[in-house]
Amino acid sequence: MDTTRRDFLGKVAANAAMLGAMPLAMDFRSLAAAAAPAPALQGQNWDTTWVNKLTGKHKAVFDVPEVESGYGVWRASIWAKQYQEVLGVQPKDLSAAVVLRHNGIVLAMQQSFWDKYGIGKAKNVIHPVTQQPTDRNPVLLSSSRGEVPEMFDAVALDKFIARGGVALACNLAFADCVELVKSKEGVNDAEARKQALSHLVPGVIMQPSGVFAAIRAQEAGATYLRAS
């Protein structure tokens, strides 16, 4: 493990212990994709009410376009904890959102999807702590299954959402997940999308695109950070 990653993990461990008590989201995949009609875009009712949850005095949106061992999602929790410890900010004054887009869209998918379609191997995913190849979604790891030390539980995506964090998924990138289901299961577009959506992590909100989500969050006053 290189020094940078070792230092990062050390900081995570130091800051994560108290996260459980803390209440708490740009995407051009290519010029061609940007010019093409967005899948399932027209006629769909998009939930944009999540901006109403960005109420804190301190607001941030973490852009997560890469898997990068799940660190982009972890950073959204670490930031809030550090603001509490260093600046004395109260949890109610902090709002965080993560945007899962581009290659990072697979982080929005439950472990069942990763298992069924071999995501870990296909994406060459590296475990955030052991630095070894893994077939586990790195933002859903839990000490209860022996996947990470307990100190890392609080930075998981499901825990972030449970604390009130906003998790947003890019519909354009999600088309890759739909296509994977379609090709593997031999079903039509509608059925493939239905099946892919059933694997979405509970609480993740689909948006027209990652660009839409990131800009909307900034319009709501969130500071933007490229997190992976």
Secondary structure, DSSP 8 states (H G I E B T S, - for coil): --HHHHHHHHHHHHHHTTGGG-------S-HHHHHS--TT-TT-----GGGGG--SSEEEEEEE-S-GGGHHHHHHHHHHHHHHHHH---GGGEEEEEEE-GGGGGGGB-HHHHHHHTHHHHTT-B-TTT-SB-SS-TTS--GGGTSS-GGGGGGSHHHHHHTT-EEEEEHHHHHHHHHHHHHHHT--HHHHHHHHHHTB-TT-EEES-HHHHHHHHHHTT-EEEE--
